[in-house]
Structures are given as structure tokens and as C-alpha cells.
Amino acid sequence: MTSERSVKVRNGFHQAKWDEELLFELHKPGERGLVVAPVEPGIAAEVGDGLSALPAALVRQQAPALPEIGQMRVLKHFLRLSQENLGGDLNIDIGQGTCTMKYNPKINDALAADPRMAKLHPLQDPSTVQGALEILHSLDLYLREISGMDRFSLQPASGSSAILNMVSIIQAYHASRADGQTRDEMITTIFSHPSDAAAAAVKGYKVITLLQNEDGLPTLEDLKRAVGPRTAGLLITNPEDTGIFNPQIQAFVRAVHEVGGLCGYDQANANGILGITRAVDAGFDMCFFNLHKTFGTPHGCGGPAGGALGVTQALAPFLPVPVVEFDGHRYSLNADLPQSIGKTRAYYGTAQVALKAYAWIRALGAEGLREVAEVAVLNNNYMLAKICRIRGASAPYAKGRDRIEQVRYSWEQLYKDTGVTTEDIALRMADFGMHLWSSHHPFIVPQPFTVEPTESYSKEELDEYLAVLSQVSAEAYRDPQLVKTAPHRSVCHRIDPGPFDDPKRWAITWRLYQRKMK
């Protein structure tokens, strides 16, 4: 007989901490990591010294001020930094809410690092990269099947980039119909991703944001009051960041179409709907997937990423160029789309990311993709039931209803009782080697925290994360100062917010830092 394993809380965790200098501070004149061999005489005779042919204005007058460091010290520097990180391969990363931090198969990393892919150049003649183009085209076909869209571009750099592409297509579409000047309003919702509103604002639209009702959802009545002859389109996340799926989504799309607008589906939260519902089923004109979230490629702290953008046949002429074509015999890159919004990223996307997503889809198949969604939803609702029993925690809106792939919770009661904030709890979680994210600003949900368990984590790991949440809650009620002064076993303590609030103190390069320090 076996008894259920007791849940272990890693009270003994301690993050590695190094008083590590910047690479520029490690600089030692004359030290080398690699000595470049001199040019062979035959090559020099053919092409010269490599500089003489350049216009004088393009030649540096002095060498760039790059750090000079030996290989061994470079290796130690980056290994030390790696030990100061938390991440999906080190800890239970379900607290990175809305970012869908799942396991990324290492065999797919090996595929992407294969020289047959990694050493390709994006300017090679298409006849020399038929295999890579086949993978890009096949991924396009798979995403069409998964979403119901008619054509995909893999060029967008991320989800936010894909949203900007959607807004650009909406703008180009209305301009082609001579009503671009009239249609100057874009509609979104308060719990859709902020990039939906931001991209619309960047393109010059007036943004109309629909607020939530007691179920956490915008109402159809509010939408119908917002639409009209000035409506360019609707950008909406579904399920929204609360994890609540809008059951009236088809009616929302229909209402926008009735006034001549287009609808873009922000599917960054698609991990719980794979194989269950499709963008085409609700009538959307376009959608995107985050390959680095939903399709098992690394999130990469913002890059490399991939925002696969799909559109209906009517909008295919507006896609960014080039697109991959297949005539039954050869693959080619087609840049001849007269109505295209143009090039929105260098070349045509990140081929290695596309390869990883392609391999992930092939490994799982249709049944596996649906199982991903089913297990993610199961894990999420298990967490929902458990977290709502933790003292001081709650899940606002849609009381008693299941959620899809994540939940935006609240520590409001704990804050009222103890004065401990959600930021305090997030920092205390770092003492256990875990992460907890709050939410996008502004905090519509008071004292928010967002958890998304995905399909990757076992019940034992979910229970361990829950046990840490419970312990930190108990500490907040028993000894609030312990939590308020956390972290105690992490790389750094509390960061001075001053530099973040004062642009005059920002320094994003070494040279800028040196100037400002003076």
C-alpha cells in the first residue's frame, strides 16, 4: 500500500547570489576571447583588405569601445548570471499568469540548433532552402486547420506585433473601400490584452473600451451602443485575462459586422481552447496565435517569439510580405501583393521558432492538441477550487463558475486584514524559488494575482505551489513584517523605484550610464 505523498514546501531554498560586474566592467585591455586569423593571401588578392572599397563615411575612425575579456571569464560571467534566474526549467512557473509558461521539449531545441537550420541565411535563394520553406508552409496549413482561417503570415515578431499587424490590415482594408477616414474608432474590452488598445492608439484610432459586468464580461448591449458608422473594428481576447470565456462572442462579431467593421481575435490565451473552438466558428476576420506561448516554443523574455497572424480569404491580399507559396512542386516567396501592409519585420519571421512549433504540433497531432486544452482547463479549475480556500484570497466575478486556462485572483481581503500587498506576496514567493505575477495596470481587480497552470505541470507540482501560497498567506496574518520585508533569500532585495519613475535616471546602454553617472 502507498499513502499520498505529503506536500513539501522548500523552506530551505536559497537563490545563488553573485556580486557580478557588467561585461564592460570586466574589460581588460589586450585580453582576448578569440584571435581572428589573418586573411589568406589568395582571398586578399581577390577582394582586397575589406575596407578600401567602402565609402570613407562608412569607415570607423576608431575601433568600437567593446569589452576585451578572455573566454574563461566570459563563461563564468554568464553562468553566474544564469544561477540568479528563476524560470520554467528550474521552478514551478505557473505564477507567470497570461504568459503560458509551459514545458518546451528539448528535442525541439536540438532541431532548431541543427546546422541545417541554424546556419541558413534569410537571403539565400529560395531554391536552396526548400526544406525550411516547406516547414513554414506546413505550419501555415496546420494553423489554418486549427483556427479555420484561410491564410497565415509568420512574420509578426510577437503577439503585440501581430495585433499591430491586425490593426494595420483593418486600416488598409477600410482605406481600400474609401471609408478609412470615417472609420476612426476601435473597440476593445477592459480585460483584453492592453496591446489591443495600444496598437489601435499607435495607428491613430480613438479607443473605446467596454467595461465588465458582475460576470466579468462586457455586455452585448454595451457593444451595440458603441458600434456605428465610425467603427473600424473590434479587438478582443477570449477567454479574457480573467479566464472567463464570453459565450456571446458570435453575437459580438455579428454586431460589428452589421455596421461594416472587422473583427480581430486576440488568441494569446488559446491554450485552453485548442481543438475545442475556432476563430472561424465565431465569424472572426482574423486572429493570431503566440507560437511562444500556445505551441511549445520558449517564451524567451520577449524574444525570439512568433505571432502567427491568420486572416480570411478576403483579407489575404493585405498580409505582410513575403508569403510562402507552393505550386505543387516548388516553394517560393511571394512579395507581389499590391494591397499588402508591407514588411513588418525583417525577412519573414523566426524560422527556428516556426520549426519548434511545427515539431510540437506534429508530435501531438489533433487528439494531442485537444488534450493539451482539456488538461490545462482541468489543472486551472483544480487550482481555482484550492486557491479560493486560502485565507484572504478570492476569484472575483462569475461566482461558482469554472474558468478556462487561467484566473485573475485577488488578495483584497488579505490586504484589508494585514496590510500586505500582492507585490509583497510576490516577493516572498521568490524565497521559495517561485514566481507570482499581479496583472496589467491599472489594477481593475484589487490586489490582483494571476495563475495559469497549463497542461505541463503534475498534480504534485500544483500542490507544492498551492502549499507555498497557503504558507505565505499564513505568514501574512501571523507576522506581516516577514512578508513586507521579503525577499530574504533571493538575489536582490527591494528595488529602489526611483530610477523607474524618473526618465532622467534611465540608462539602457553602458555609454548612457557613464554619461549619467558623471
N, C-alpha and C positions, 0 to 999 in steps of 0.2 A: 504493500500500500504506500501511496505517496500523499503527502499533505501539501496544500497550496503554499507556495514559497512566500515568505514574509517579504514585504516591500522594504528595500534597503534605501535609506537616504544617505547620500555621500557627504556626510559631515566632515570627512577627512580631506575633501577636495581642496587643493591649493593651486592656483594658476601660476605657471612659471613666470618669473619677472626678471627682466634684464634691463640694466641701465644702459640701453642701447643707443649709440650715436647714430646720426644720419650718415648716409653714404658720403656726403660732402665733407663731413667732419672726420671721416676715416681717411681722407685723402693724404697721401704721402708722395711728394714729387719723385718721379723716377720709378715708382713701384708699378709693376705690370701684371695683368692677368693673362694677357695673350700678346705675344710678339708676332706681328704680321710679317710674313715672309716677303722679301723684295720681289718685285715684278720680274718674271723671266725675260731675258733679253729678246727673245722672239716676239713676245707679246708687246714689249715696249717699242720694238721696231715697227710693229703694226699699228698701234694706237697711240703711241707717244706716252707722255708722263701722266695722262689723265686730267691734267689741269690746263694745259696750254690752249686746248680747243674751247674752253669755257670763256664766256664774256667776262671781262675784268670785274664788272659789278657783281657777278655771282660768286667770286672767289673770296673767301675769308682773308682778312688781313692778318689775323692771328688765330691760333687753334682755339676751339671751344673750351671753356673752363669746365671740363669734365673731371670727376674724381679719378685719381690714379690709385688703384688698390689691387693687391695680389689676389689670386683665385681663392686661396685658403681663407682669407679674411672675408671675402665676399660670401663664400659658402656659410661661414659661421654667422655672419650678419643676418642672412635670410632665414637660416634655421632657427636662430633665436627669435626673430620676429614671428615665425610660424608657431613657436611654442606659446606665444602670447595671444593666440587666437582661440575663439570658440567657433565651431562650425558643424555642418551636417555629418562629417566623418569622425567627429570627436565627441559630440554630445547629442542629447535628445533635443532636436531643434524645432519642435512643434510650436514654440512660442514666437516664431518669426511670422506672425499672422499675416495673411494675404499674400505672402511671398511663396507659398507652396514649396517648402524645403523638403524634398524627398530624396530617396537614395538614387544616386546616379551610377549605373553599372560601370565598373572599372574596365570591363572588356570594351565598352564603347569609347572610353578614353584612349585605350590602346589602338582602336581602329582609327580614331581621329589623329593620333600621333604617327600612324604608319606613314613612312616617307612617300608612299604612292599618293597620299592625300596631302600631307603636311608640306611637301616640297613643290606642290603645284603653284604656278604663278597665275594670278587672275587675268593677266593679259596674254596668256597663251592662246594660240589659235584653237578654236573650238574642236577642230579635228583631232587635236592631241589630248583632249580632256573629255572624251565621250563618256567614260565611266562616271566621272564626277557630275556631268550634266544629266546622266541617267538617274543618279541618286536624287538630284534636285527636282527633276521632273516627276519621279516616282513619289517623292514626298508630297509634291503638289497634288498628285492624284489621290493619295491617301487622305490628305486634309480635305479635299473636295468631298470624299465619301463620308468623312466624319462630320462635316458641317452642312453638307448639301449645297455649298457654294459652287460656282462654275469655273472659277479660275483663282489661283493664288500667286502672290508675289512673296518671295523670301527676302526681299531687300531691306525692309524696316529693321532698324538696329535693336528694337526692344518693343515692349508693349506701348510705352508712351510715344515712341516713333511711329508705331502702327496707327495709333489714334490720330497723330498729326497727319499721316497719310490719308486716313479716312476723311478727316475734315477737308483736306486739300481736294480729294475726289468729289466730295459734296459741293465744294465751291466751284470746281471746274465743270461739274455736271450742270449746275444752275446757270453758270455763265454761258454754256453751250446752248441753253434754251432762252437766253436773253432775259432772264429774271434774276441774275446774280446780285444786282444792286438792290432789288426789292427784298430779297430773302436774306435778312441780316441778323436773324435770331437763331440760336442753337439751344435746344432744351436738353437738360440732364437732370440727375437726381442727387440728393444730398449724400446718399451712401454709395453712389457710383464712384469710381476712382477719380481723384482730383485732376488727373491728367485729361479726363474728358472735358472738363470745364477749361483747363489751362490751354489745351490745344485749340479749342474754339476761340478763346480770347486772343491767342497769338495770331490767329488768322483774321482777326478783326471783327468777330461776331459779338453781339450782345448775348450774354449767357443768362438763360432763365433756369433757375434751379428749383425743382419740385421738392417740397419737404415731406416728411414721413407722417403717417397716421399712427394710431396706437399699435398697429401690427408692424410698424417699422417700414411701411411701404408707401410710395406715392399713390394717390388715388387717380382713377381714370377720369373722374370729374375735374380734378385739378389740371390734368393734362389737356382735357378738351377746352378748358378755359384759357390755356396757354397757347394752343396752336392757332394758326391763322395764315393769312397770305404772306406774312413776313417770316414764316417758319422755314428755315433751311433744312433742319434735320433734328433727329433725336440720337443722342449718345447715351447708352445705358448699360450698366453692369448688372448681370442677372445670373446667378444669385448675387445680391449686393454684398457689401463687406460685412453685413450682419449675418450672412449665411442664409438669409431668407429669400426664397425663390418667389418671384412675382407671378402668380397664376393667371394674371390678366395680360401677360406680355403680348399675346397675339392681338388683343384689342388695342393696346398701346400703339403697336406698329400700324394697325389699320387706321387709327385716328390721325396719325401723322401722314400716312399716305393719302388720306382723303383730302388733305389741304395741299398736297403736292410736295411734301418734304420727303427726305430719305432717312433711313434708319440704320445706324451702326451699332453692332453688338460688341461690347467690350467683354470678351470671354477670357479675361485674365483669371477668372475664378471658375474655370471649366473642369477642374479636377474631379468634381462630383457629378458631372452630367455627361461624361464620355459614354457614348453608346446608348444613352437614355433619351436625350432630346437634342435637336439640331437647330442651328440658326435658321435654316430654311423653313423649318416647321412653324416658326412664329412669323415668317414673312420678311425677315431682315434682308436688306440690300447688300450688306457687307458685315464682316466680322473679322476678328483676329484671334490668334492663339499665341500665348507666350511659350515658345519652344523650351525656354529655360525654366519654366515652371511646370507646365502640364505634361510635357513629353520627355521628361527624364534627362535633360541636359543641365549642367551646373548653372546655378543662379549667377555666380561669378561677381557678386557685389556690384551689379550694374553692367557687367560685360565680361567676356563677349556674351551676347544674348541673341535672341531672334524673335521678332514679332511677325509671324506669318499672317499676311493680310489676304483675305478671301473676299471675292465680290461676285455678284450675279453677272450673267452674260451682258446685260445692258450697260454695266459699269466697267467691263473688262477693257474697253479702249482707253480708260483713264488711268490704268495701273502704271506704277513707275516702271521705267525701262532700264535694262532689257529684261525680257521674259524668256523662259526656256521653251522652245518649240520642238516637236518631234514629228517627222513626216512619215514615220513607219520604218525608216531606215537609218536616219542620222538625227542627232540632236544639234540644235543651233541656238544662238542668242539673237532674239529679235528686238531691235530698238526702233522699228518702224511703226510706232503707234502715234499718229498725228495728234490725238487728243490727250496723250499721256501727261500726267502731272510732272513728268521729268524724272531726273535721277535724284533720289532722296538719301542715298548712301553710296559710299564708294563701291564700285563693282556691283555685285548682285547678292549681297548678304554674306554671312559667315558660313563657308562650306562645311567646316568641321562640326559646327553646331547642327547644321542640317543633317549631316551624316549620323550624328548621335541620335537625333530624333527619329530618323529613318530606321536605324537599327533597333531602337526601343519599340517602335510600332511593329516592326517585323517579328520581333521576339514574342510580343504579347498576342498579336492577332486580334481579331474583332472581339472574341469572347474575353480575352485578357484585358482589353481596354475597358469593357463594361465592368469587369471585376474590379479594376482599379477604382472606378467610381463607387461601386457598391461598398467596397471595404473602406474607402475614405469617408463615406457617409456614415457607415456603421461606427468607425472609430470616433468620428466627430460627435455623434449623438451619445456614445458612451461617455466621452469627456463632458458633454453638456450635463448629463444626469449627475455626474460626480462633482463637477465644479459648483453646481448650484447648491450642493450640500455643505460647501466650505463656508465657514463663518465669514460674513462680510462681503461675499461675492454674489452676484446675480447676473441674469441674462435678460436685459431689457427687451421689451416688445414680444409679440407673438407668444404669450404665456402658454405653456403646456404643449407647444408645437415643436416638431422636430425641425432641425436645420439641415442645410446641405453639407458643405465641406468645411465650414469654419463658423465661429461665433465671435461677435464682439461683446465681451462681458463687461462688467462694471464692479469696481471696488468702492462704489459710492458709500455704502453702509459702513464698510471698514474705515473709510476716511472720516466719516462723521463720528465714529466711535473712538478713533485712536489718533487722528491727525496724520496718519501715514498715507502717503500718496501712491498712485500707481507707479510713478517713477522710482520712489523709494523701494517698492517691492521688486521692480525690475532689477535694480542694482543689487539687492540682496540675493536674487536668484543667481547672479553671477558667482556668488560664493559657493554655489553647488554645481558650478560648471554648466549652468543652463541660462537660457535667454527668455525674456518676456517682452513682447512689443506692446505698445499702447494703441495708438491709432493715428490716422491722419488728423491734422489740425484743420479746423477747430474741433475741440472735443464735444461733439454732439451728444455722445454718450458720456456722462460724467465719470471721471476716473476710469477710463476705459483700459481694457487689455484684450488682445485678440489672439486666439489659439486656433491653429489649423493642423490637425494631426496627420493628414494624408493617409495613403494606404501603406506606407513603408514601415511604420512602427508597430512593434508587437504589443500585446496587452501588457506584458511585464514592463515595457518601457513607458507606456502610457500611465501605468500605476505608479511608477517611480516619479514621473513628472508631477502627477497629482499629489503624491506624498510630500514633495518639496513645497508645492503651493500651500498645502494644508499646514505644514510646519511654519512657513513664513507668516501665514495668517495668524497662527497661534502666537508666534513671537511678537507680532504687531500688537496684539491685545495684552500680552504679558509684559513686554519690555519694548515699547515703541522706539526708544532711542537706539536699540540694537539695529533695527531696520532702517531708521532715519540716517544712521551714520555708515551704512553699508556702501560699497563692498569692503570687506575686511580681508579677503584672501584672493583678491584679483590683481590684475596688472597695475592698474592705477586707481586712485581714489576718486573723489568727485571732481569733475572737470569745472574749471572756472568758466562760467557762461559769458564772462565779459568779452573775450575776443569774438565770440559768435554773434554777439549783439552789436559789435562795433566794427563796421567795414574798414575803418582806418587801421585796425589791428590785424586784418586778414592777411595771410601770406601763403599763397598757393605754389610759389616756387622758391628755390633757395636764394636766388638773387633778390627777389622781392623781400624775403625775410631779412636778408642782410641790410637792405636799404632801410627797412622799417626799424630794425634794431638800433640803427645809428641815431 
